[in-house]
Amino acid sequence: MKKKYDVIIVGSGPAGLGAAFHLVDKGAASILMIDKSRISTGGLRNDCKQNYTYPVGFPENLWTADQATSYLDLVSDHLKPVIEKHTNIDLYLKRAQRLGVSLLEIDQCHVGTDRARLLIEDLTSKLTKQGVDICLETEALEIDRDKKHITLTGETETIAYTDCILAPGRSGALWLQRIMHNCDVPYTDNVVDIGVRVETREQHYPIVKDYYDPKFLFPYNVRTFCTNSGAAYVVREKYDQYYSVNGHSFSKDKKPNGLVNFAMLNTIRLTDPVVSGHQFAAILGQMAMQLSGGMPMMQRIGDFRLGKRSKKESFNDDLYDFQATLTSATPGDIGLAMPAKILRGIWRSMKLLDTIIPGILHPSTIMYYPEIKTYGNRPRFIDEHFKVSENLYMIGDGAGTSRGITAAWASGIRAAQGITGSR
Ligand SMILES: Cc1cc2nc3c(=O)[nH]c(=O)nc-3n(C[C@H](O)[C@H](O)[C@H](O)COP(=O)(O)OP(=O)(O)OC[C@H]3O[C@@H](n4cnc5c(N)ncnc54)[C@H](O)[C@@H]3O)c2cc1C
């Protein structure tokens, strides 16, 4: 590691990579990219579904459709997506329309958890060959925005920069919040997605054969999100005070397990006095943990409809005919843990979905709770390149400029253009 770089990038997720490739393409002299992990930790590594249609992943108040579309062309130059085909979509569209539900038709590519690792290795090795210093397992601790220094773990001296891009993702959102506070950058944080992850047999959600990740938008601010099939699993992710569930699947190289999972999320915008999405998420996450012995909760639809909790002894019997893939989840009663208003919107949406694709409300279907998506604290940007103060840029999911891989990569390009003065 040198003592000074033209640009230091914190985070090697898609936002950081998008910035690094653009800087290299424009001939920036010296670049350091650091990551506290051994490999980037977000969605580029997990499942890696890349969405190429606005507004999926793009916060609409920061991106216009034309702008996002032109950046998506630049993103695909590097990620070279193979877009999944949609078939028989008209039937679903017609049924959805009749019920006041929208089905977004989007261009998407699915890499899969196993192949995503190879993609990341390929991208980082290209950067290394072009002279970018990449330091993994190195954490950024502090930024001195006046002296333009960064303090890293394992380094006795600070490293100087001309420009610095912070792209720490959702896992680094609280660190970024501290940096904003220390650097006097004002920020807001008020949106959070709360919901369940649904797991069922593929035969009960056959649309996935026609459309890999169908995006339904229901009334009541509810949407389907992140559908996985093939070799598909529900997983848990650790946050400070709770576990959230999530889902992923492997590439088509792996043997299918006959299951599908997807999230049903309700977007909540908070107003005074609880204005923090993170705070609300922590309250609900802890409540769920208290009720289910510190683990996520799961309930069969058959039990939910009868107003009964699910129990261990009845969890795999008769009509409850497949094993949950998240075996550590505790059978319980989601109605006790989720606020009524959120639950009502999700349940109504699931009934609409079952009318469009009959089967999803089979008694065996499992709902896991909580699935929580918090978003970064959004700083006040002082230009269109996500600059927050002289020579300091904040981008990606951690800074609220994206909600997905491709938009994060596009954010990186936008910040790099601010530094190089390019278009
Ligand atoms: C399990 C999972 C699955 C997902 N699946 C998808 C998907 O299929 N499709 C999709 O579009 N989106 C998906 N997402 C969302 C996706 O991860 C994000 O939208 C995207 O990765 C954001 O990119 P980013 O570069 O902002 O952050 P990230 O990809 O999260 O990268 C940030 C990096 O910064 C590092 N970091 C954080 N703090 C520091 C620090 N202080 N010092 C050094 N390094 C630091 C982290 O280790 C991390 O590697 C998924 C997210 C998760 C968690």
The ligand as an SDF file (V2000), in Angstrom:
LIG
                    3D

 53 58  0  0  0  0  0  0  0  0999 V2000
  -28.0370  -11.8810    0.8690 C   0  0  0  0  0  0  0  0  0  0  0  0
  -28.2880  -10.7820   -0.1280 C   0  0  0  0  0  0  0  0  0  0  0  0
  -28.7310  -11.1080   -1.3840 C   0  0  0  0  0  0  0  0  0  0  0  0
  -28.9700  -10.0860   -2.3180 C   0  0  0  0  0  0  0  0  0  0  0  0
  -29.3430  -10.4290   -3.5720 N   0  0  0  0  0  0  0  0  0  0  0  0
  -29.4510   -9.4820   -4.5130 C   0  0  0  0  0  0  0  0  0  0  0  0
  -29.7120   -9.8220   -5.8580 C   0  0  0  0  0  0  0  0  0  0  0  0
  -29.8430  -10.9930   -6.2080 O   0  0  0  0  0  0  0  0  0  0  0  0
  -29.8360   -8.8120   -6.7630 N   0  0  0  0  0  0  0  0  0  0  0  0
  -29.6660   -7.4970   -6.4220 C   0  0  0  0  0  0  0  0  0  0  0  0
  -29.7640   -6.6210   -7.3140 O   0  0  0  0  0  0  0  0  0  0  0  0
  -29.4070   -7.1570   -5.1580 N   0  0  0  0  0  0  0  0  0  0  0  0
  -29.2870   -8.0990   -4.2040 C   0  0  0  0  0  0  0  0  0  0  0  0
  -29.0070   -7.7420   -2.9240 N   0  0  0  0  0  0  0  0  0  0  0  0
  -28.8020   -6.3300   -2.6450 C   0  0  0  0  0  0  0  0  0  0  0  0
  -27.3770   -5.9880   -3.0930 C   0  0  0  0  0  0  0  0  0  0  0  0
  -26.5070   -6.6710   -2.2580 O   0  0  0  0  0  0  0  0  0  0  0  0
  -27.0700   -4.5330   -3.0100 C   0  0  0  0  0  0  0  0  0  0  0  0
  -28.0340   -3.7670   -3.6570 O   0  0  0  0  0  0  0  0  0  0  0  0
  -25.6910   -4.2310   -3.6220 C   0  0  0  0  0  0  0  0  0  0  0  0
  -24.7330   -5.2050   -3.3170 O   0  0  0  0  0  0  0  0  0  0  0  0
  -25.2330   -2.9010   -3.1000 C   0  0  0  0  0  0  0  0  0  0  0  0
  -23.9330   -2.6760   -3.5220 O   0  0  0  0  0  0  0  0  0  0  0  0
  -22.9200   -1.8330   -2.6380 P   0  0  0  0  0  0  0  0  0  0  0  0
  -21.6490   -1.8300   -3.4010 O   0  0  0  0  0  0  0  0  0  0  0  0
  -23.5660   -0.5550   -2.2560 O   0  0  0  0  0  0  0  0  0  0  0  0
  -22.7420   -2.6480   -1.2860 O   0  0  0  0  0  0  0  0  0  0  0  0
  -22.1980   -4.1170   -0.9880 P   0  0  0  0  0  0  0  0  0  0  0  0
  -22.3420   -5.0000   -2.1510 O   0  0  0  0  0  0  0  0  0  0  0  0
  -22.8360   -4.5190    0.2870 O   0  0  0  0  0  0  0  0  0  0  0  0
  -20.6410   -3.8950   -0.7610 O   0  0  0  0  0  0  0  0  0  0  0  0
  -20.1500   -3.1210    0.2950 C   0  0  0  0  0  0  0  0  0  0  0  0
  -18.8360   -3.6860    0.7390 C   0  0  0  0  0  0  0  0  0  0  0  0
  -18.2350   -2.7580    1.6650 O   0  0  0  0  0  0  0  0  0  0  0  0
  -17.5810   -3.4840    2.6760 C   0  0  0  0  0  0  0  0  0  0  0  0
  -17.4740   -2.6190    3.8570 N   0  0  0  0  0  0  0  0  0  0  0  0
  -18.4710   -2.1590    4.6560 C   0  0  0  0  0  0  0  0  0  0  0  0
  -17.9890   -1.3200    5.5910 N   0  0  0  0  0  0  0  0  0  0  0  0
  -16.6370   -1.2600    5.3900 C   0  0  0  0  0  0  0  0  0  0  0  0
  -15.5830   -0.5740    6.0510 C   0  0  0  0  0  0  0  0  0  0  0  0
  -15.7780    0.2250    7.1110 N   0  0  0  0  0  0  0  0  0  0  0  0
  -14.3350   -0.7640    5.6020 N   0  0  0  0  0  0  0  0  0  0  0  0
  -14.0770   -1.5820    4.5300 C   0  0  0  0  0  0  0  0  0  0  0  0
  -15.0550   -2.2490    3.8700 N   0  0  0  0  0  0  0  0  0  0  0  0
  -16.3180   -2.0780    4.2890 C   0  0  0  0  0  0  0  0  0  0  0  0
  -18.4360   -4.7060    2.8950 C   0  0  0  0  0  0  0  0  0  0  0  0
  -17.6840   -5.7810    3.4110 O   0  0  0  0  0  0  0  0  0  0  0  0
  -18.9610   -4.9900    1.4820 C   0  0  0  0  0  0  0  0  0  0  0  0
  -18.2130   -5.9880    0.8190 O   0  0  0  0  0  0  0  0  0  0  0  0
  -28.7890   -8.7360   -1.9580 C   0  0  0  0  0  0  0  0  0  0  0  0
  -28.3490   -8.4250   -0.6790 C   0  0  0  0  0  0  0  0  0  0  0  0
  -28.0920   -9.4230    0.2250 C   0  0  0  0  0  0  0  0  0  0  0  0
  -27.5970   -9.0490    1.6020 C   0  0  0  0  0  0  0  0  0  0  0  0
  1  2  1  0
  2  3  1  0
  2 52  2  0
  3  4  2  0
  4  5  1  0
  4 50  1  0
  5  6  2  0
  6  7  1  0
  6 13  1  0
  7  8  2  0
  7  9  1  0
  9 10  1  0
 10 11  2  0
 10 12  1  0
 12 13  2  0
 13 14  1  0
 14 15  1  0
 14 50  1  0
 15 16  1  0
 16 17  1  0
 16 18  1  0
 18 19  1  0
 18 20  1  0
 20 21  1  0
 20 22  1  0
 22 23  1  0
 23 24  1  0
 24 25  2  0
 24 26  1  0
 24 27  1  0
 27 28  1  0
 28 29  2  0
 28 30  1  0
 28 31  1  0
 31 32  1  0
 32 33  1  0
 33 34  1  0
 33 48  1  0
 34 35  1  0
 35 36  1  0
 35 46  1  0
 36 37  1  0
 36 45  1  0
 37 38  2  0
 38 39  1  0
 39 40  1  0
 39 45  2  0
 40 41  1  0
 40 42  2  0
 42 43  1  0
 43 44  2  0
 44 45  1  0
 46 47  1  0
 46 48  1  0
 48 49  1  0
 50 51  2  0
 51 52  1  0
 52 53  1  0
M  END
$$$$
